[in-house]
Amino acid sequence: MIVAQISDLHVRRAGHVLHHMPNTASYVERAIDLLHAMDPRPTLVLATGDLTERGSPHEYRRLRTLLGRLEIPAFLLPGNHDRRDALRRAFADHAYLTTCATHASYAFDAWPLRVIALDSTYPSRAGGYVDDERLAWLDAELCEHPNRPTILALHHPPFRTGVRALDAHGFLNVERLGEIVRRNPQIARIICGHVHTAPMQPWNGTLACTAPSTSPQFVVGRSPLGIGLEAAGILTHEWTFDAALRTSVVRIDGRYAALIA
Ligand SMILES: [Fe+2]
């Protein structure tokens, strides 16, 4: 059982180029090639936000075309570059996106795991955000399945990652999120995106990590934001035979499919 995490795709409409992230669509294509080449293949793909650059209908149409080639079920979560309503409209067949009216959070079974995706976005806010309603929803979801190993996914990491330009935006109500996490030891991992690099650290009794971006990476410690030379990548979260969750960074340029004779 493998959950593959892709993040921060930043898909743009064709012809729209940003100098620091050229041709993000081709990066998505390479990520899909990687996912298809993996053996065993992931059971599902979870995309943890910044699916598009501006959240426009054009961009979501292009994202939809790109993901149409993916042979593995995909679940989407918005990031601060996305627009919740436009995402829901473009992916109307992804019914889980409307589980909650005011935020795009949802939960599902991926036996033996449970996955909870928590929407941490708020319009025009770059940093993380959770309010009473989202916290109550999360608490109730966790209470329902207290003994199931759970992956909690959100776009914004709840810890300071060292990417100073993004840490500076803060995360509203992160302390209250931490209280809930501390009370629920079934949370095997918190998985996030946003920082385009892969720090991980203990947080309120679990391990919290962020995924590399499928597009260019950010440099830890820089403000303003710096673009690094690391290869793009994904995370895999694999439930192992000894009943533990193993998280790995897989680089997209890492010649994953090469065989040693
Ligand atoms: Fe991003």
Residues whose N, C-alpha, C, O or C-beta is under 5 A from the ligand:
A	BS01	LIG	D8 D50 H194
